[in-house]
Amino acid sequence: MTQYSLNQQRSTALIVNLSGKQRMLSQRLLNELYSCRYHNCDYAEMKLTLSRLYQMNKFLQEGNEGLKLEPLDDEEILREFRRLEPHLEWLNSELKNFQNFKNVSFIDVRYRVDRFLFIMDGIVNQFQKKAEKDIRTMMIIEVELAIFSIVIILFEIFFIVNPIINRIVDQKKKLSEIAWHQSHVFNSHMKNIADLQYVLKVEKNPERQREIYGFIEEELNHLKKVSENMVKSLEETADGPKPHHLMIEKVEGFLEKYKLLGTDKVVIDDDKVHSVK
């Protein structure tokens, strides 16, 4: 959007500059004619000035790729150019021939140049107003885009980032509770096994030793169950729906409702197939 805005402003500034240059060329044409009448004549310079004046008037209306000018689409400004056209055509027809320009009335030329200058002043003012209007429009669009960006950021914070943070905090709390509970149970069984191991070392009666072995086996079975419960608890905390998965499901439900969902699918990290279009 910024690049587009800058390009538009650059193009508008070029048009205003070239339109202003047209006024300068018309004054130069009159000066060159006066020099040819009363001083040293440089017909080539006058011819070049007339050619530039005539050619640039066409470029301002029809556009030019070399100058990166777009065709003019403002009907009000085009109407002013049509008012300008007879005066420019008269100057071109009367002054383009080296043999005839000395016979042209200087008063008539000055009148045509003055009319050209007056109308061109109006065209330049219209171009400037159009440029100011375009700049105001671009500013409004940029403000709207800024507001839209803020809305997107707030949406991400409240509906994606915040739920993820809350989920992480909840999982941390659950894991802390699981770790505290299971560690106490685990330590209790380990202590019992250590005590039974000490008794086994001092016990000499074979029957009592087999009984102690049975107790140790029971404690190991308890430890196995504790370990399985810990793994199960961890899996339960990780298998819940993730916030971004819920958001994807809602969006896909909306697209399917209006038959906008693509046919190509891709598997993401929740092991479900989602559209890539």
Backbone hydrogen bonds in HBPLUS format (Angstrom, degrees):
<---DONOR---> <-ACCEPTOR-->    atom                        ^
c    i                          cat <-CA-CA->   ^        H-A-AA   ^      H-
h    n   atom  resd res      DA  || num        DHA   H-A  angle D-A-AA Bond
n    s   type  num  typ     dist DA aas  dist angle  dist       angle   num
A0005-SER N   A0001-MET O   2.91 MM   4  6.11 158.9  1.96 147.0 153.0     1
A0006-LEU N   A0002-THR O   2.89 MM   4  6.13 161.5  1.93 151.8 156.5     2
A0007-ASN N   A0003-GLN O   2.93 MM   4  6.14 158.8  1.98 149.0 154.8     3
A0008-GLN N   A0004-TYR O   2.93 MM   4  6.15 157.4  1.98 149.7 155.9     4
A0009-GLN N   A0005-SER O   2.97 MM   4  6.20 161.7  2.00 150.9 155.7     5
A0010-ARG N   A0006-LEU O   2.88 MM   4  6.03 154.4  1.94 146.8 154.3     6
A0011-SER N   A0007-ASN O   2.90 MM   4  6.08 159.2  1.94 147.2 152.7     7
A0012-THR N   A0008-GLN O   2.88 MM   4  6.09 160.3  1.92 149.4 155.2     8
A0013-ALA N   A0009-GLN O   2.88 MM   4  6.01 159.9  1.92 145.9 151.5     9
A0014-LEU N   A0010-ARG O   3.01 MM   4  6.22 151.0  2.10 142.6 150.3    10
A0015-ILE N   A0011-SER O   3.04 MM   4  6.32 156.4  2.09 148.6 154.4    11
A0016-VAL N   A0012-THR O   3.00 MM   4  6.26 165.2  2.03 154.9 158.3    12
A0017-ASN N   A0013-ALA O   2.94 MM   4  6.07 155.5  2.00 143.5 150.8    13
A0018-LEU N   A0014-LEU O   2.88 MM   4  6.09 161.3  1.91 151.6 156.2    14
A0019-SER N   A0015-ILE O   2.87 MM   4  6.02 153.8  1.94 147.8 155.6    15
A0020-GLY N   A0016-VAL O   2.95 MM   4  6.13 155.3  2.01 144.4 151.1    16
A0021-LYS N   A0017-ASN O   2.93 MM   4  6.17 140.8  2.08 138.7 150.3    17
A0022-GLN N   A0018-LEU O   3.11 MM   4  6.40 133.4  2.33 137.4 148.2    18
A0022-GLN N   A0019-SER O   3.17 MM   3  5.20 132.6  2.41  94.6 107.0    19
A0025-LEU N   A0021-LYS O   2.94 MM   4  6.26 152.4  2.02 150.7 158.4    20
A0026-SER N   A0022-GLN O   3.03 MM   4  6.28 153.1  2.10 146.1 152.7    21
A0027-GLN N   A0023-ARG O   3.15 MM   4  6.45 155.1  2.22 145.5 151.6    22
A0028-ARG N   A0024-MET O   2.93 MM   4  6.19 150.3  2.02 144.6 153.6    23
A0029-LEU N   A0025-LEU O   2.86 MM   4  6.08 153.9  1.93 147.4 154.1    24
A0030-LEU N   A0026-SER O   3.21 MM   4  6.50 154.5  2.28 141.7 147.3    25
A0031-ASN N   A0027-GLN O   3.03 MM   4  6.32 155.1  2.09 144.9 151.9    26
A0032-GLU N   A0028-ARG O   2.80 MM   4  6.06 156.8  1.86 154.8 160.9    27
A0033-LEU N   A0029-LEU O   3.04 MM   4  6.25 155.8  2.10 145.8 152.0    28
A0034-TYR N   A0030-LEU O   3.02 MM   4  6.25 156.3  2.08 145.2 151.8    29
A0035-SER N   A0031-ASN O   2.92 MM   4  6.19 153.2  1.99 146.4 153.7    30
A0036-CYS N   A0032-GLU O   2.97 MM   4  6.22 153.3  2.05 145.1 152.2    31
A0037-ARG N   A0033-LEU O   3.02 MM   4  6.28 139.3  2.19 142.2 153.1    32
A0038-TYR N   A0034-TYR O   2.97 MM   4  6.17 161.7  2.00 153.8 157.7    33
A0039-HIS N   A0035-SER O   2.63 MM   4  4.64 143.7  1.76 132.6 139.4    34
A0045-GLU N   A0042-ASP O   3.14 MM   3  5.52 122.1  2.49 105.2 118.0    35
A0046-MET N   A0042-ASP O   3.19 MM   4  6.59 158.6  2.24 151.3 157.5    36
A0047-LYS N   A0043-TYR O   2.79 MM   4  5.97 158.3  1.83 152.3 158.8    37
A0048-LEU N   A0044-ALA O   2.89 MM   4  6.08 154.9  1.96 144.9 151.6    38
A0049-THR N   A0045-GLU O   2.97 MM   4  6.16 156.4  2.02 145.9 152.2    39
A0050-LEU N   A0046-MET O   2.96 MM   4  6.16 162.6  1.99 149.8 154.2    40
A0051-SER N   A0047-LYS O   2.94 MM   4  6.10 155.7  2.00 145.1 152.2    41
A0052-ARG N   A0048-LEU O   2.95 MM   4  6.14 161.7  1.98 149.3 153.8    42
A0053-LEU N   A0049-THR O   2.96 MM   4  6.13 160.4  2.00 147.8 153.6    43
A0054-TYR N   A0050-LEU O   2.97 MM   4  6.14 162.6  2.00 149.3 153.6    44
A0055-GLN N   A0051-SER O   2.86 MM   4  5.94 164.1  1.89 150.9 156.0    45
A0056-MET N   A0052-ARG O   2.88 MM   4  5.83 168.0  1.90 150.1 153.9    46
A0057-ASN N   A0053-LEU O   3.31 MM   4  6.30 148.4  2.41 135.8 143.4    47
A0058-LYS N   A0055-GLN O   3.08 MM   3  5.27 125.7  2.38  99.6 113.0    48
A0059-PHE N   A0055-GLN O   3.05 MM   4  6.43 154.1  2.12 148.1 155.7    49
A0060-LEU N   A0056-MET O   2.96 MM   4  6.13 159.4  2.01 152.0 155.9    50
A0061-GLN N   A0058-LYS O   3.18 MM   3  5.38 137.4  2.37 100.0 111.5    51
A0062-GLU N   A0058-LYS O   2.88 MM   4  6.00 174.0  1.88 163.2 165.1    52
A0063-GLY N   A0059-PHE O   2.73 MM   4  4.76 143.0  1.87 132.6 137.8    53
A0072-LEU N   A0061-GLN O   3.01 MM  11  5.11 159.9  2.05 130.3 136.8    54
A0064-ASN N   A0069-LEU O   2.95 MM   5  4.90 145.7  2.07 116.7 125.7    55
A0068-LYS N   A0064-ASN O   2.92 MM   4  5.82 107.8  2.46 132.4 150.8    56
A0069-LEU N   A0064-ASN O   2.77 MM   5  4.90 166.6  1.79 149.1 150.5    57
A0068-LYS N   A0065-GLU O   3.09 MM   3  4.67 145.7  2.21  91.7 102.1    58
A0078-LEU N   A0074-ASP O   2.98 MM   4  6.23 160.2  2.02 152.9 159.4    59
A0079-ARG N   A0075-GLU O   2.92 MM   4  6.07 144.0  2.05 141.8 150.6    60
A0080-GLU N   A0076-GLU O   3.33 MM   4  6.68 146.3  2.45 137.0 144.6    61
A0080-GLU N   A0077-ILE O   3.07 MM   3  5.13 120.3  2.44  96.2 110.8    62
A0081-PHE N   A0077-ILE O   3.01 MM   4  6.42 148.9  2.11 147.1 156.2    63
A0082-ARG N   A0078-LEU O   2.99 MM   4  6.30 146.2  2.11 143.8 152.6    64
A0083-ARG N   A0079-ARG O   3.15 MM   4  6.52 141.4  2.30 138.2 148.2    65
A0084-LEU N   A0080-GLU O   3.01 MM   4  6.31 137.1  2.20 137.6 149.8    66
A0085-GLU N   A0081-PHE O   2.95 MM   4  6.13 133.8  2.17 143.6 155.6    67
A0088-LEU N   A0084-LEU O   3.24 MM   4  6.50 162.0  2.28 156.0 161.5    68
A0089-GLU N   A0085-GLU O   2.88 MM   4  6.02 161.9  1.91 160.7 166.1    69
A0090-TRP N   A0086-PRO O   2.97 MM   4  6.09 152.7  2.05 142.0 149.2    70
A0091-LEU N   A0087-HIS O   3.07 MM   4  6.32 163.2  2.10 147.1 151.0    71
A0092-ASN N   A0088-LEU O   2.97 MM   4  6.15 158.4  2.02 147.5 153.7    72
A0093-SER N   A0089-GLU O   2.94 MM   4  6.07 160.2  1.98 148.0 153.2    73
A0094-GLU N   A0090-TRP O   2.96 MM   4  6.03 154.8  2.02 150.4 157.0    74
A0095-LEU N   A0091-LEU O   3.03 MM   4  5.87 151.9  2.11 144.4 150.7    75
A0096-LYS N   A0092-ASN O   3.20 MM   4  5.58 135.2  2.41 135.6 140.9    76
A0100-ASN N   A0097-ASN O   3.23 MM   3  5.55 142.6  2.38 104.9 114.6    77
A0101-PHE N   A0097-ASN O   3.28 MM   4  6.31 140.7  2.45 155.1 163.8    78
A0103-ASN N   A0100-ASN O   3.01 MM   3  5.57 148.0  2.11 116.1 125.2    79
A0104-VAL N   A0101-PHE O   3.33 MM   3  5.25 155.6  2.39  97.4 104.5    80
A0109-VAL N   A0105-SER O   3.04 MM   4  6.39 159.8  2.08 149.7 155.3    81
A0110-ARG N   A0106-PHE O   2.91 MM   4  6.10 161.4  1.94 147.5 152.6    82
A0111-TYR N   A0107-ILE O   2.93 MM   4  6.14 150.9  2.01 143.9 151.9    83
A0112-ARG N   A0108-ASP O   2.95 MM   4  6.24 163.5  1.98 152.0 155.8    84
A0113-VAL N   A0109-VAL O   2.85 MM   4  6.08 160.7  1.89 153.1 159.1    85
A0114-ASP N   A0110-ARG O   2.83 MM   4  5.96 155.7  1.89 144.1 151.0    86
A0115-ARG N   A0111-TYR O   2.92 MM   4  6.18 160.0  1.96 151.2 156.4    87
A0116-PHE N   A0112-ARG O   2.82 MM   4  6.00 158.9  1.87 146.8 153.6    88
A0117-LEU N   A0113-VAL O   2.79 MM   4  5.98 157.9  1.84 147.9 154.2    89
A0118-PHE N   A0114-ASP O   2.91 MM   4  6.10 156.4  1.97 146.5 152.7    90
A0119-ILE N   A0115-ARG O   2.97 MM   4  6.16 172.7  1.97 156.0 157.4    91
A0120-MET N   A0116-PHE O   2.84 MM   4  5.91 155.7  1.90 147.3 155.3    92
A0121-ASP N   A0117-LEU O   2.95 MM   4  6.09 144.3  2.08 141.8 150.2    93
A0122-GLY N   A0118-PHE O   3.32 MM   4  6.70 153.8  2.40 142.7 148.5    94
A0123-ILE N   A0119-ILE O   3.02 MM   4  6.40 149.9  2.11 145.4 154.2    95
A0124-VAL N   A0120-MET O   2.92 MM   4  6.16 160.9  1.96 151.5 155.7    96
A0125-ASN N   A0121-ASP O   3.03 MM   4  6.30 158.8  2.08 147.6 153.3    97
A0126-GLN N   A0122-GLY O   2.97 MM   4  6.22 150.0  2.06 143.5 151.9    98
A0127-PHE N   A0123-ILE O   2.88 MM   4  6.19 155.3  1.94 151.1 157.9    99
A0128-GLN N   A0124-VAL O   2.94 MM   4  6.21 153.9  2.01 147.5 154.8   100
A0129-LYS N   A0125-ASN O   2.97 MM   4  6.22 156.2  2.03 146.6 152.6   101
A0130-LYS N   A0126-GLN O   2.89 MM   4  6.08 158.4  1.93 147.9 154.3   102
A0131-ALA N   A0127-PHE O   2.87 MM   4  6.10 151.1  1.95 144.3 152.5   103
A0132-GLU N   A0128-GLN O   2.94 MM   4  6.22 157.9  1.99 148.1 153.6   104
A0133-LYS N   A0129-LYS O   2.91 MM   4  6.15 155.3  1.97 147.8 154.7   105
A0134-ASP N   A0130-LYS O   2.91 MM   4  6.15 157.5  1.96 147.4 153.5   106
A0135-ILE N   A0131-ALA O   2.93 MM   4  6.17 154.9  1.99 148.7 155.5   107
A0136-ARG N   A0132-GLU O   2.99 MM   4  6.22 157.8  2.04 146.6 152.2   108
A0137-THR N   A0133-LYS O   2.93 MM   4  6.20 156.1  1.99 147.4 154.4   109
A0138-MET N   A0134-ASP O   2.91 MM   4  6.17 157.9  1.96 148.3 154.1   110
A0139-MET N   A0135-ILE O   2.91 MM   4  6.15 152.5  1.98 147.1 154.9   111
A0140-ILE N   A0136-ARG O   2.98 MM   4  6.26 156.0  2.04 148.6 154.4   112
A0141-ILE N   A0137-THR O   2.98 MM   4  6.27 160.9  2.01 151.0 156.2   113
A0142-GLU N   A0138-MET O   2.88 MM   4  6.08 156.3  1.93 147.7 154.3   114
A0143-VAL N   A0139-MET O   2.95 MM   4  6.20 153.8  2.02 147.1 153.8   115
A0144-GLU N   A0140-ILE O   2.93 MM   4  6.20 158.3  1.98 149.4 155.6   116
A0145-LEU N   A0141-ILE O   2.87 MM   4  6.14 156.1  1.92 149.1 155.8   117
A0146-ALA N   A0142-GLU O   2.89 MM   4  6.12 150.1  1.98 142.3 150.9   118
A0147-ILE N   A0143-VAL O   2.92 MM   4  6.21 159.5  1.96 151.9 156.7   119
A0148-PHE N   A0144-GLU O   2.87 MM   4  6.10 158.1  1.92 147.2 153.9   120
A0149-SER N   A0145-LEU O   2.84 MM   4  6.05 151.2  1.92 145.0 152.8   121
A0150-ILE N   A0146-ALA O   2.98 MM   4  6.28 154.2  2.05 146.9 153.6   122
A0151-VAL N   A0147-ILE O   2.93 MM   4  6.24 155.6  1.99 149.3 156.2   123
A0152-ILE N   A0148-PHE O   2.98 MM   4  6.26 154.5  2.04 146.0 152.6   124
A0153-ILE N   A0149-SER O   2.94 MM   4  6.24 158.1  1.99 148.8 154.7   125
A0154-LEU N   A0150-ILE O   2.88 MM   4  6.14 164.1  1.91 154.4 158.3   126
A0155-PHE N   A0151-VAL O   2.85 MM   4  6.02 155.0  1.91 146.3 154.0   127
A0156-GLU N   A0152-ILE O   2.89 MM   4  6.18 157.3  1.94 149.6 155.3   128
A0157-ILE N   A0153-ILE O   2.92 MM   4  6.19 155.4  1.98 148.2 155.4   129
A0158-PHE N   A0154-LEU O   2.91 MM   4  6.08 174.7  1.92 158.7 159.0   130
A0159-PHE N   A0155-PHE O   2.89 MM   4  5.67 156.9  1.94 147.2 154.0   131
A0160-ILE N   A0156-GLU O   2.98 MM   4  4.98 139.5  2.15 125.4 131.5   132
A0161-VAL N   A0156-GLU O   2.68 MM   5  5.97 167.8  1.69 161.9 166.2   133
A0162-ASN N   A0157-ILE O   2.69 MM   5  5.56 155.3  1.75 150.5 157.8   134
A0164-ILE N   A0160-ILE O   3.18 MM   4  6.23 153.2  2.25 141.0 148.6   135
A0165-ILE N   A0161-VAL O   2.92 MM   4  6.21 159.9  1.96 156.8 162.5   136
A0166-ASN N   A0162-ASN O   2.91 MM   4  6.15 165.4  1.93 156.6 160.6   137
A0167-ARG N   A0163-PRO O   2.85 MM   4  5.99 150.7  1.93 141.7 150.3   138
A0168-ILE N   A0164-ILE O   2.89 MM   4  6.16 155.5  1.95 148.8 155.3   139
A0169-VAL N   A0165-ILE O   2.91 MM   4  6.17 161.5  1.94 152.8 157.8   140
A0170-ASP N   A0166-ASN O   2.89 MM   4  6.10 161.2  1.92 148.1 153.3   141
A0171-GLN N   A0167-ARG O   2.84 MM   4  6.03 160.5  1.88 149.0 154.9   142
A0172-LYS N   A0168-ILE O   2.86 MM   4  6.05 154.9  1.92 147.1 154.3   143
A0173-LYS N   A0169-VAL O   2.94 MM   4  6.20 155.2  2.01 146.4 153.2   144
A0174-LYS N   A0170-ASP O   2.86 MM   4  6.14 161.8  1.89 152.4 157.3   145
A0175-LEU N   A0171-GLN O   2.79 MM   4  5.94 162.9  1.82 150.8 156.0   146
A0176-SER N   A0172-LYS O   2.89 MM   4  6.06 149.4  1.99 142.6 151.0   147
A0177-GLU N   A0173-LYS O   3.00 MM   4  6.30 157.1  2.06 147.6 153.4   148
A0178-ILE N   A0174-LYS O   2.82 MM   4  6.10 161.7  1.86 152.9 158.5   149
A0179-ALA N   A0175-LEU O   2.80 MM   4  5.90 163.4  1.82 146.2 151.5   150
A0180-TRP N   A0176-SER O   2.90 MM   4  6.05 156.8  1.95 145.1 151.5   151
A0181-HIS N   A0177-GLU O   2.94 MM   4  6.10 169.4  1.95 151.7 154.7   152
A0182-GLN N   A0178-ILE O   2.82 MM   4  5.85 169.2  1.83 157.5 160.5   153
A0183-SER N   A0179-ALA O   2.92 MM   4  5.70 149.1  2.02 136.0 144.8   154
A0184-HIS N   A0180-TRP O   3.24 MM   4  6.37 154.3  2.31 141.1 146.7   155
A0185-VAL N   A0181-HIS O   3.09 MM   4  6.42 164.8  2.12 152.4 156.7   156
A0186-PHE N   A0182-GLN O   2.72 MM   4  5.80 161.4  1.75 147.6 154.1   157
A0187-ASN N   A0183-SER O   2.81 MM   4  5.90 160.9  1.85 143.2 148.6   158
A0188-SER N   A0184-HIS O   2.93 MM   4  6.08 147.7  2.04 140.8 149.8   159
A0189-HIS N   A0185-VAL O   3.12 MM   4  6.44 162.0  2.15 154.0 156.6   160
A0190-MET N   A0186-PHE O   2.97 MM   4  6.22 158.6  2.02 150.4 157.2   161
A0191-LYS N   A0187-ASN O   2.88 MM   4  6.01 149.2  1.98 143.6 151.3   162
A0192-ASN N   A0188-SER O   3.03 MM   4  6.35 154.0  2.10 144.8 152.0   163
A0193-ILE N   A0189-HIS O   2.95 MM   4  6.22 156.5  2.00 149.2 155.3   164
A0194-ALA N   A0190-MET O   2.94 MM   4  6.18 157.3  2.00 144.6 150.8   165
A0195-ASP N   A0191-LYS O   2.90 MM   4  6.19 157.5  1.95 149.8 155.8   166
A0196-LEU N   A0192-ASN O   2.89 MM   4  6.12 159.2  1.94 149.1 155.1   167
A0197-GLN N   A0193-ILE O   2.83 MM   4  6.02 148.7  1.93 145.9 155.0   168
A0198-TYR N   A0194-ALA O   3.04 MM   4  6.33 151.1  2.12 143.4 150.5   169
A0199-VAL N   A0195-ASP O   2.98 MM   4  6.30 158.7  2.02 148.4 154.4   170
A0200-LEU N   A0196-LEU O   2.82 MM   4  6.00 151.6  1.90 144.0 152.4   171
A0201-LYS N   A0197-GLN O   3.15 MM   4  6.40 142.9  2.29 140.1 148.4   172
A0202-VAL N   A0198-TYR O   3.38 MM   4  6.76 147.6  2.49 144.3 151.6   173
A0203-GLU N   A0199-VAL O   2.86 MM   4  5.91 134.4  2.07 149.5 162.8   174
A0209-GLN N   A0205-ASN O   2.89 MM   4  6.17 150.7  1.98 151.4 161.0   175
A0210-ARG N   A0206-PRO O   2.92 MM   4  6.26 156.8  1.97 150.6 155.4   176
A0211-GLU N   A0207-GLU O   3.03 MM   4  6.30 150.3  2.12 141.1 149.6   177
A0212-ILE N   A0208-ARG O   2.84 MM   4  6.14 150.5  1.93 145.5 153.8   178
A0213-TYR N   A0209-GLN O   2.82 MM   4  6.16 152.3  1.89 149.0 157.2   179
A0214-GLY N   A0210-ARG O   3.04 MM   4  6.32 147.1  2.15 140.0 148.3   180
A0215-PHE N   A0211-GLU O   3.02 MM   4  6.45 147.9  2.12 142.2 150.8   181
A0216-ILE N   A0212-ILE O   2.86 MM   4  6.22 157.2  1.91 151.9 158.5   182
A0217-GLU N   A0213-TYR O   2.90 MM   4  6.17 154.0  1.96 145.7 153.0   183
A0218-GLU N   A0214-GLY O   2.95 MM   4  6.24 152.1  2.03 144.2 151.7   184
A0219-GLU N   A0215-PHE O   2.93 MM   4  6.28 155.4  1.99 148.8 155.3   185
A0220-LEU N   A0216-ILE O   2.88 MM   4  6.20 152.7  1.96 148.4 156.2   186
A0221-ASN N   A0217-GLU O   2.92 MM   4  6.21 151.7  2.00 146.5 154.2   187
A0222-HIS N   A0218-GLU O   2.95 MM   4  6.27 150.2  2.04 144.7 153.0   188
A0223-LEU N   A0219-GLU O   2.87 MM   4  6.20 152.1  1.95 145.3 153.3   189
A0224-LYS N   A0220-LEU O   2.90 MM   4  6.19 149.0  1.99 144.2 152.7   190
A0225-LYS N   A0221-ASN O   3.01 MM   4  6.34 152.5  2.09 144.5 151.3   191
A0226-VAL N   A0222-HIS O   2.87 MM   4  6.19 153.7  1.94 148.6 156.4   192
A0227-SER N   A0223-LEU O   2.89 MM   4  6.16 157.9  1.94 148.4 154.1   193
A0228-GLU N   A0224-LYS O   2.94 MM   4  6.23 157.5  1.99 146.4 152.5   194
A0229-ASN N   A0225-LYS O   2.86 MM   4  6.07 154.8  1.92 147.8 154.8   195
A0230-MET N   A0226-VAL O   2.95 MM   4  6.21 150.6  2.04 146.7 154.6   196
A0231-VAL N   A0227-SER O   3.09 MM   4  6.38 161.7  2.13 151.2 155.0   197
A0232-LYS N   A0228-GLU O   2.92 MM   4  6.11 157.9  1.97 147.3 153.9   198
A0233-SER N   A0229-ASN O   2.89 MM   4  6.03 155.3  1.95 145.2 151.7   199
A0234-LEU N   A0230-MET O   3.02 MM   4  6.28 155.9  2.08 148.0 154.2   200
A0235-GLU N   A0231-VAL O   2.99 MM   4  6.24 154.3  2.06 146.3 153.4   201
A0236-GLU N   A0232-LYS O   2.99 MM   4  6.24 149.8  2.09 145.2 153.1   202
A0237-THR N   A0233-SER O   3.17 MM   4  6.44 144.8  2.30 142.3 150.8   203
A0238-ALA N   A0235-GLU O   3.20 MM   3  5.18 137.4  2.40  95.3 106.9   204
A0239-ASP N   A0235-GLU O   3.07 MM   4  6.09 128.7  2.34 146.6 158.1   205
A0245-HIS N   A0242-LYS O   3.02 MM   3  5.21 126.1  2.32 102.8 117.5   206
A0246-LEU N   A0242-LYS O   3.03 MM   4  6.39 155.5  2.09 158.0 165.1   207
A0247-MET N   A0243-PRO O   3.04 MM   4  6.36 155.3  2.10 147.2 154.1   208
A0248-ILE N   A0244-HIS O   2.96 MM   4  6.14 153.0  2.03 138.5 145.5   209
A0249-GLU N   A0245-HIS O   2.92 MM   4  6.17 157.4  1.97 149.8 155.7   210
A0250-LYS N   A0246-LEU O   3.01 MM   4  6.29 153.2  2.08 147.0 153.8   211
A0251-VAL N   A0247-MET O   3.03 MM   4  6.29 162.4  2.06 150.8 155.1   212
A0252-GLU N   A0248-ILE O   2.89 MM   4  6.08 162.7  1.92 151.9 157.0   213
A0253-GLY N   A0249-GLU O   2.88 MM   4  6.01 147.8  1.99 140.9 150.0   214
A0254-PHE N   A0250-LYS O   3.00 MM   4  6.30 150.2  2.10 144.8 152.3   215
A0255-LEU N   A0251-VAL O   2.96 MM   4  6.29 158.8  2.01 150.0 155.6   216
A0256-GLU N   A0252-GLU O   2.85 MM   4  6.01 159.0  1.90 149.0 154.5   217
A0257-LYS N   A0253-GLY O   3.05 MM   4  6.12 145.7  2.17 137.9 146.8   218
A0258-TYR N   A0254-PHE O   3.32 MM   4  6.66 149.2  2.42 145.1 151.2   219
A0260-LEU N   A0255-LEU O   2.71 MM   5  4.79 173.6  1.71 146.3 146.8   220
A0259-LYS N   A0256-GLU O   3.18 MM   3  4.71 161.5  2.21  95.5 100.2   221
A0276-VAL N   A0264-ASP O   3.15 MM  12  5.99 153.7  2.22 138.5 140.6   222
A0266-VAL N   A0274-HIS O   2.63 MM   8  5.35 146.5  1.74 151.7 163.6   223
A0274-HIS N   A0266-VAL O   2.85 MM   8  5.35 169.4  1.86 146.2 149.3   224
A0271-ASP N   A0268-ILE O   3.07 MM   3  5.83 151.2  2.16 129.8 130.7   225
